[in-house]
């Protein structure tokens, strides 16, 4: 139903900034909660930010105050602005679209990820 493509990753020095983009096709993102996850080698995939259909936003404690998630429904795109990047932010960042269904089921769609490397 939904295809997601991330872009904007790269190599940046500590304290630098990057903006990730996630372009969706196949469905309007307005009906989904949109998430950014990340996964470093050897680690579990973790949620870093979510913006719900009603506009509510939550961040992981590790990125709060540094990252900003936003959506542009007209462009069917979600963004993650990352400022004051730290080496521990190094990971593959994934875009996720999620919609809950009756009886505990849910729709879950994932992009293929974009690499972010923070190193001096």
C-alpha positions as CSV (number, residue, x, y, z in Angstrom):
1,X,0.0,0.0,0.0
2,X,2.8,2.4,0.9
3,X,6.3,2.7,-0.5
4,X,8.9,4.9,1.4
5,X,12.2,6.2,0.1
6,X,14.6,8.0,2.5
7,X,17.4,10.4,1.4
8,X,19.7,13.0,2.9
9,X,22.1,10.8,4.9
10,X,25.8,11.3,4.7
11,X,29.0,12.0,6.7
12,X,29.1,14.9,9.0
13,X,31.3,16.1,11.8
14,X,30.1,16.3,15.4
15,X,28.0,19.4,15.9
16,X,26.9,19.4,12.3
17,X,23.5,19.1,10.8
18,X,21.6,17.0,8.3
19,X,18.0,16.9,7.0
20,X,16.5,13.5,6.1
21,X,13.6,13.2,3.8
22,X,11.1,10.4,3.3
23,X,8.9,10.5,0.2
24,X,5.9,8.2,0.2
25,X,3.9,6.8,-2.6
26,X,0.9,4.5,-2.9
27,X,-1.1,6.2,-0.1
28,X,-1.4,9.6,1.6
29,X,0.7,9.9,4.7
30,X,-2.0,11.9,6.3
31,X,-3.7,8.6,7.4
32,X,-0.6,7.3,9.0
33,X,1.6,8.0,12.0
34,X,5.0,8.7,10.5
35,X,8.1,7.5,12.4
36,X,11.8,7.8,12.1
37,X,13.8,4.8,13.5
38,X,17.5,4.1,13.5
39,X,19.7,1.1,13.9
40,X,23.4,1.0,14.6
41,X,25.5,-2.2,14.0
42,X,24.8,-4.6,16.8
43,X,21.9,-2.6,18.2
44,X,18.2,-3.0,18.0
45,X,16.2,-0.7,15.9
46,X,14.9,2.2,18.0
47,X,12.4,4.9,17.5
48,X,13.8,8.4,17.5
49,X,10.7,10.5,16.5
50,X,7.1,10.2,15.6
51,X,4.5,12.6,14.2
52,X,0.9,11.4,14.4
53,X,-1.9,12.2,12.0
54,X,-3.3,14.7,14.5
55,X,0.1,16.5,14.6
56,X,1.2,15.3,18.0
57,X,5.0,14.7,18.2
58,X,7.3,12.7,20.4
59,X,11.0,12.2,20.5
60,X,13.4,9.8,22.1
61,X,15.2,11.4,25.1
62,X,18.5,11.0,23.3
63,X,17.5,13.3,20.5
64,X,15.1,15.7,22.2
65,X,16.1,19.3,21.7
66,X,18.3,18.4,18.7
67,X,16.0,16.7,16.2
68,X,12.8,18.0,14.7
69,X,10.3,15.9,12.8
70,X,7.8,17.5,10.4
71,X,5.5,16.5,7.6
72,X,4.3,18.1,4.4
73,X,1.1,16.3,3.4
74,X,0.9,18.1,0.1
75,X,4.3,16.7,-0.9
76,X,3.6,13.4,0.9
77,X,6.9,13.8,2.6
78,X,8.2,13.6,6.2
79,X,11.4,15.2,7.3
80,X,13.9,14.8,10.2
81,X,16.0,17.8,10.8
82,X,19.0,16.7,12.9
83,X,21.2,19.4,14.6
84,X,24.1,19.2,16.9
85,X,24.9,15.7,15.7
86,X,26.9,13.4,18.0
87,X,28.9,10.3,17.1
88,X,26.3,8.2,18.9
89,X,23.8,9.3,16.3
90,X,25.6,7.2,13.7
91,X,23.1,4.7,12.3
92,X,21.0,3.7,9.4
93,X,17.8,5.8,9.6
94,X,14.5,4.3,8.5
95,X,11.2,5.9,7.7
96,X,8.1,4.1,8.9
97,X,4.4,4.5,8.3
98,X,2.0,2.9,10.8
99,X,-1.7,2.6,11.0
100,X,-3.6,0.5,13.5
101,X,-6.4,-1.9,12.6
102,X,-9.1,-3.6,14.7
103,X,-8.2,-6.5,17.0
104,X,-4.7,-5.4,17.6
105,X,-3.5,-5.7,14.0
106,X,-1.6,-3.0,12.3
107,X,-0.2,-1.9,8.9
108,X,3.5,-1.2,9.0
109,X,5.6,0.0,6.1
110,X,9.3,0.7,6.0
111,X,11.8,2.4,3.8
112,X,15.2,0.9,3.0
113,X,17.1,3.3,5.1
114,X,19.8,6.0,4.7
115,X,23.2,6.0,6.4
116,X,24.1,8.8,8.8
117,X,27.7,8.8,10.0
118,X,28.9,11.4,12.6
119,X,32.7,11.3,12.9
120,X,35.6,13.7,13.4
